[in-house]
Amino acid sequence: MRIFRISSVLLFAVLFVMPILAQDEPVSEPQRTVANQQPQVNMLRQLGLSREQIQRLQQINRTRKPLMDVAQEKLRNANRSLDEAIYADEVSIGAG
């Protein structure tokens, strides 16, 4: 039984962790922003937005980015906690 559990953990590592590690280096944030900005501007121009409207939308996006980053981090932490609770060896029942 113990060998099966160890084998399962190793299989998990190979199947799920190794592809993540094999990915290319992530693009740095400034490069990602510049790379994504041009198609977004073209899309906004296709909508018929003026230059001022496009600049205003870009300003709004820049101001909300820190809030979105915090929200995404909270979501990742909540998902991690949920995974830990689901896959915990022991079951604990909270008071309530």
C-alpha positions as CSV (number, residue, x, y, z in Angstrom):
1,M,0.0,0.0,0.0
2,R,2.8,2.4,0.8
3,I,4.6,1.6,-2.4
4,F,1.4,2.4,-4.3
5,R,1.1,5.8,-2.5
6,I,4.7,6.7,-3.3
7,S,4.3,5.6,-6.9
8,S,1.1,7.7,-7.2
9,V,3.0,10.8,-5.9
10,L,5.8,10.2,-8.3
11,L,3.4,9.7,-11.2
12,F,1.7,13.0,-10.3
13,A,5.0,14.8,-10.3
14,V,5.9,13.5,-13.7
15,L,2.6,14.1,-15.3
16,F,1.7,17.5,-13.9
17,V,4.8,19.2,-12.5
18,M,7.3,18.5,-15.2
19,P,5.3,20.1,-18.1
20,I,5.1,23.2,-16.0
21,L,8.8,23.3,-15.4
22,A,9.5,22.6,-19.1
23,Q,7.8,25.8,-20.2
24,D,9.8,28.6,-21.7
25,E,10.8,31.5,-19.5
26,P,7.8,33.7,-18.8
27,V,7.6,37.0,-20.7
28,S,8.4,39.9,-18.4
29,E,5.5,42.2,-17.6
30,P,6.7,45.2,-19.7
31,Q,7.1,43.0,-22.7
32,R,3.7,41.4,-22.2
33,T,2.1,44.8,-21.8
34,V,3.6,46.2,-25.0
35,A,2.9,43.0,-26.9
36,N,-0.8,43.0,-25.9
37,Q,-1.3,46.7,-26.2
38,Q,-1.2,47.0,-30.0
39,P,-3.9,44.5,-30.8
40,Q,-6.1,46.1,-28.1
41,V,-5.6,49.5,-29.6
42,N,-6.5,48.2,-33.1
43,M,-9.6,46.6,-31.6
44,L,-10.6,49.8,-30.0
45,R,-10.1,51.7,-33.2
46,Q,-12.3,49.2,-35.1
47,L,-15.0,50.1,-32.6
48,G,-14.7,53.7,-33.8
49,L,-13.4,55.1,-30.6
50,S,-11.5,58.3,-30.7
51,R,-7.9,58.7,-29.6
52,E,-9.1,60.4,-26.3
53,Q,-11.5,57.5,-25.6
54,I,-8.7,55.0,-26.2
55,Q,-6.4,56.9,-23.9
56,R,-9.1,57.1,-21.2
57,L,-9.7,53.3,-21.4
58,Q,-6.0,52.7,-21.1
59,Q,-5.8,55.0,-18.1
60,I,-8.7,53.1,-16.5
61,N,-7.1,49.8,-17.1
62,R,-3.8,51.0,-15.6
63,T,-5.6,52.2,-12.4
64,R,-7.6,49.0,-11.9
65,K,-4.6,46.7,-12.6
66,P,-3.4,46.7,-9.0
67,L,-6.9,45.9,-7.8
68,M,-7.2,43.1,-10.3
69,D,-3.8,41.7,-9.2
70,V,-4.8,41.6,-5.6
71,A,-8.1,40.0,-6.5
72,Q,-6.4,37.3,-8.6
73,E,-3.9,36.6,-5.8
74,K,-6.8,36.2,-3.3
75,L,-8.5,33.8,-5.7
76,R,-5.3,31.8,-6.2
77,N,-4.8,31.6,-2.4
78,A,-8.5,30.5,-1.9
79,N,-8.1,27.8,-4.6
80,R,-4.9,26.6,-3.0
81,S,-6.6,26.5,0.5
82,L,-9.5,24.6,-1.0
83,D,-7.2,22.1,-2.7
84,E,-5.3,21.6,0.6
85,A,-8.6,21.0,2.4
86,I,-9.9,18.6,-0.2
87,Y,-6.7,16.6,-0.4
88,A,-5.9,16.7,3.3
89,D,-5.3,13.3,5.0
90,E,-7.3,14.2,8.0
91,V,-10.9,15.5,8.1
92,S,-11.6,18.3,10.6
93,I,-15.1,19.5,11.3
94,G,-15.3,23.1,12.2
95,A,-17.4,24.4,15.1
96,G,-20.6,25.8,14.1
